[in-house]
Every structure is written in structure tokens, then in C-alpha cells.
């Protein structure tokens, strides 16, 4: 709605709509990114009726008055508690596929399509929404990749990819556990600030991998060491992160041991996973999550034009 | 302050002052419980200046006008963020010992003594406050007990007791993890109500003990099974509890394997630990936490009269 935005003529719009944030890109005919916009109106704070206004507020300036602009959406907007539910596709299957789910809209300038997530029944029940699009984007950037895609986050995912399909995957609540423990638990007293200590992180990863079953006890030592030994907040924060990531890596051993790993994630967290994997002899290729999501949404756009 | 309370002449007063609650007992010369009172004014919501008024509100009616009544306090009131800090005593040592710490009071009818907690530096940093009094009470009820005392709770404790001393102990954040995950995490969507299912609990304990390192992944399956397979809130709640208690038992194996176990705890939670231990061939003796705390405070009272 700024004058600059008014001059944009998007061929289509890509949107990654997560629990906490919405990020959108205006894309040209030729596939170039014309503009990008962010909002904190994530799925977690919206009712179904809020989605269209939240989207228009962010990207209204990219819409030509007399045209219909397609919007491709991935992420939690497709959850049961989201805009409209986009049914899961069961693995094994390619990361993206039809049908896309149309979201109800009143503004004639919009046609919104939501990408389906993936589900798995065996060997363990699991779901993803949003990561499937990042995996598709990662495959577009690394054609023919055969191996494991690791996507760190609130609910980290490890996905086995072969012959262009997601064969199976596993989620870990690592990121959510870190946030809850760091901000809501008794450990919060010893974690003030945003400090960090690499040595403490490395040591905690090694400890957790050696005895991953002791997690609930090791967590309490952070409190005790703070009281008895003056454990600094920087070291405590890094140890908490290392204990949780180390426990994840111990459980995910079959996913990374001797495998080709592609790490898709945002800067600091992805860097921690790479740091934790290095002593295990794993040197993953890395890809920023944002680029992967955008490349995946471009694939969804191509799919949406195809067989219809 | 009711007429009934006015007629009580307590020789001394016992108080278990935890993070969430305060429980007090009026005790006669002969050691009989004359009255009991409870308050939700736990340490978590009090500043140091709030403690004396909170105590007087609860037990003022038990105080004779012209006398000084000793009050023996155990629990988090002795923490650094509590009424006044009662320094930890390092293990190995008897569960109770001097010095007690005098809390500052203005009312001449009160003399308040706080029981010290226990600390451990090796093999892992650890602390307890309140459980040491329950352990002392358990030893009073089971003289000569040699073995392991298990105290389930927000921060469950396993303590090795030999020749009347606490030799070492280990804390697990099991109870706090359950509360955070059940009420604050993505799992809360699938855990509505207070329902329960014993089979789901038993299965989850066995799963967690078989592969304790997979905890963060198994936790997420509760969400996925809710979405994909209609996992009921009753089963989900019992599975969450079983996964966490099972992981604790896996890590605590050296504490219970082939050992004489004494379980000190409140009803339903202690019953779950007993249920989880049964298939492992462990049949603990059990003792209610409240009785153990009161018996321990009576020991602290005797100590306070002794060597001074």
C-alpha cells in the first residue's frame, strides 16, 4: 500500500504461513522476487475469519485491480485449527502433490491454494506442515538428492528422501522443549539473557549422546549447578540447548549415521545442528529454510497450473 | 481464629512450606496432632516480608498469648528466594542436622527455625529442600532402613540411604515436564480433561524403558496420533505420564535394580510409580508424604532442643 508496493505487478504470490509468522513474496512472470513482506499474524493467533484480512493487509498492494492473483500457501494455515484444513498426503510420496485446497475468500482479486502436509502411520504416527514444501525446494536445488533432510525447529524433522519421494520421517519436540524449559520451568532462574558458550554446548551434546536416557536428571543439574557452583547463564543456556540437541541426535542416529545429510534451516539453529554433527563425522550440506520454502512454493505453483 | 482454634495450646508447630502450598500442624507436649491447616500461599508467590503474615494468618489461633511457640519449617521457605536462606548440608550426612536457620519475625509469640536442605557436588550437582525431612521421617518409621527412598513429585528424587545417612541422590524434572507439556505445549490440544487409561500408561512406560533416548520423538507421536488416529485425551494423558515416568525409571535403573525401595509420596502419583515398578520386579514399601514430613519435623524439633 506504499507507493512502491503499488507499482508491483505480481504474477503470483508465495506465502509461508506458520504458527508464529506469515511471510509473503511477490513473484514475477519470470520467477523473480519483486517484493517480500512479513507479519507476526501467525496461525496461533488467528480464527478462520482473520486469515483473508491478515493476508490482504500484507499483500493488498501487490494485487492488480482487475485481475485475479493466485496465492500459494504452505504451513500451519492448512491445519485443522487454521484457515481451512488441507488434508495430509500419506508417505511414501513426493513432497508436494495435488490436490491443493482452496481457501474461502471474498475479495475477487484473490485465489488462495493451500499446500497439503504429509502424514505417516508407520513405523510411528507423524505429521508435517510446511516442511514438505521446504523439502521440495531442497530437491529442486539439489536434483537427484538421495539421503536425509534435517529441518531443525520447534518440532525438528528428519526425513528420508529417495527417488524424489519422502520415504519416512520423524519429528522431535526439541525446540518446543527448549522454549518451555528456558522460559517457564525452574531452570529459567539460571538462564537470564541471551548469552552463549560453545564449549558448554559441545560438552552437553557429548554427554547427552553418551547417556541420552538421563535427560530429565541432567536438566535438573543445570539448576543445581547454578545454586552450588555458580553456573553462568551463558553456559546454562548453551548446556540446555546441547542436552536437548544431543538427545535428539542420539535418537536420530539411524537417520544420520553413514547418510548424506542436507540441513535445511534458519541461521543460528542450523549452525548448532551442524556444529553438533561435526564430531560425529557428518558434514551436512546446508540450505536456508527461506530459500527452500520459496523454491518449494514455486513448485506448488507449477503443479497448480498443470493437470487442471 | 475460630473459637475451636482458640482453645488449642500447641507445644510447637510443624510447617511444610513448599513452592505451591503451606501446611501446618499444631503439636501437643505428648506429640499428638491437635490441629492441621492449609494455605495456598506457597513460596512461589511470596516475598520475604510476606512470610510472617502468611504464617500468622494460618496458625495465629494456635499461639498462647504470653508464650513463645517454636515453629519448625521445612521446604522451599528456606530457599534463596524464600523467607531466609537455610544453607544446604552436603551429603553424605544424616537427612537432618544442625544448624537450623532462624527466620526473622516481629511477633514475640513466634520463634521460627528452618530446616536445611541437602546438596551434592559429585557425581552430579544436585539439591533438595523438604525431601530431606521426609527421608528423616521415613527412617523414623522404618528404623534401620538401608536402601533407596523414591520421592515422586515436581522434581522427583531418588536417595540412597545407608546407616542412617543420605549417601547420594538424584533429581529428575519428570513432574515439571509433565505439567509444562500437558498445559503449555502443542500436546495440550489432545489432553483435555482429567481422564486416564491404565493400559496406555503401562504400554508407554514399557516403550520408554525400552528406548528412553527417543523421548522427544515419542512425545510428538501423541500429537500425531491425536490428529491421525483419534487418540483419546484419556489415553494421551496416560501415555504422556507413562513416557516420562518410564524415561525416569530407565535412567534410575541403578537406584532400583535389586534394591530395597521405599516410596514416599502422595496418593495418585505414588500409585503410578508403584504400578510402573511392579513389572520390573520391584515392590516398594510405601509411606504417605505428609506423614513422613510430619515425622521428620518432629525429629527436627527434637534436634533443636538438643545440643543448644
Interface residues (C-beta under 8 A of the other chain):
Chain A: X80 X81 X88 X119 X120 X121 X124 X125 X126 X127 X155 X170 X171 X172 X173 X174 X176 X177 X180 X181 X184 X185 X186 X189 X211 X212 X213 X214 X215 X216 X217 X218 X219 X220 X221 X223 X224 X225 X227 X228 X229 X244 X247 X248 X250 X251 X252
Chain B: X80 X81 X88 X119 X120 X121 X124 X125 X126 X127 X155 X170 X171 X172 X173 X174 X176 X177 X180 X181 X184 X185 X186 X189 X211 X212 X213 X214 X215 X216 X217 X218 X219 X220 X221 X223 X224 X225 X227 X228 X229 X244 X247 X248 X250 X251 X252
